[in-house]
Amino acid sequence: MTFVQAMLLAILQGVSELFPVSSLGHTVIVPALLHWRVDRSAPSFLAFVVALHLGTALALVVFYRREWLAIVRGLARSLLRGRIGDDPEERIGWLLVAGTIPVGILGIFLEHPVRALFGSTATVAVFLVLNGGIMFLGERLRRAQRSGGGQSRPLQALSLGDAVKVGFAQSFALLPGISRSGSSIVAGLLLDLDHADAARYSFLLATPAIGAASLLEIPRLFAPDARGMLGESFVGGIVAGVTAYASVAFLTRYFRSNDLRPFGWYCLIVGAGSLLLIATKVIT
Amino acid sequence: MKALALVLAIAFFVVAVLYWLPNGPFGHHLKHGILFAILGILALVWMRFQSSAPARR
């Protein structure tokens, strides 16, 4: 992989990790489309991916730094007090803990078998189409709820059980082509959150999942086989972080008054287009 | 519920240690062990919340 390819992948990762379009799906389809020779199992590439995820997680922490500080304080307060109080940040903190449990368990046990089973370009394209369908279905069900008189509730009004449901939805992103943020935003919408709060919870929930997964893989960065790409990994991590920060800044504004449908169309078009290119052997 | 939380915490910590053993029954898996240790801590947190008196309004 050349330096330019590495930087393009870093930009792609930073953007597509937070936009509800599946970063994993894009990092499979784009190199295949451009006929890049990327050995996804090479130690140097795995180290590079760890650096990109670290950069993304760090960008999320920096963007939500005030909220994280308040959440950590709230968690400590409730531990000392021995009960969860009514403070919004305290409640959101425990919602994040509950929501992270499913992806922690399923991620550790299922990540490798699922990716080995569904990692081909064709299955990624199918899942990308499915991802688009999930977003359209989510928006449709949401509109049906609203037309039936349902009102939005604030994020802190979710129960711990609701948080676990969103966490399970987030776990669908183990399937390459299904978006982490897309599935968790849809789950949040179906639990009566508005788009802005569903997106905020999705991005906050992504931080421990991405951060912990990449922190545990840090030794890969310094493995002897990975040293060849240490420079690309370092710069790529920064590039992914900057683009992830810009993406989350854009999306938090976007979801104040917009919905998931444009991303649904994007996934349908890219997924269907990729299937067409695979059928015509343009993508192999 | 407090007793259940304690039993779960102990069980999770035992599984964590078994994952960390070089020749344990499940094989050596550092990340699996960390996961179960975190679940053990969460079970202790649950026990702590059970121990406190219910909130007064």
Contacts between the chains, C-beta under 8 A, distances in Angstrom:
chain1	res1	chain2	res2	distance
A	79	B	45	6.8
A	79	B	48	6.7
A	81	B	52	7.1
A	82	B	48	5.6
A	82	B	49	6.1
A	82	B	51	6.1
A	82	B	52	3.1
A	83	B	49	5.8
A	83	B	52	4.9
A	83	B	54	7.6
A	83	B	55	5.7
A	84	B	49	7.1
A	85	B	55	7.3
A	97	B	42	7.1
A	101	B	39	7.6
A	101	B	42	7.3
A	104	B	35	5.8
A	104	B	38	7.1
A	105	B	35	6.7
A	105	B	39	8.0
A	108	B	31	5.6
A	108	B	32	5.8
A	108	B	35	5.0
A	109	B	32	7.8
A	216	B	30	7.8
A	216	B	31	5.5
A	216	B	34	7.0
